[in-house]
Amino acid sequence: MPAKVDEEKCTGCETCVSECPSEAIGMVDEKAVVDAEACIDCGVCVDACPVEAISLE
């Protein structure tokens, strides 16, 4: 399953965007959004998020 962003927790810092090795994360309305087709389920974004707004389910 692709990474999931909790929009209420996301602060829009863009850390996950720069850390994602598959470039699967972009920003929409100052919140991170994961492209499910590009996500490789590696978990790098989960570890990189400073506010724990991303999870792998």
Secondary structure, DSSP 4 states (H G I P E B T S, - for coil): --EEE-TTT-----HHHHH-TT--EEEETTEEEE-TTT-----HHHHH-TT--EEE-
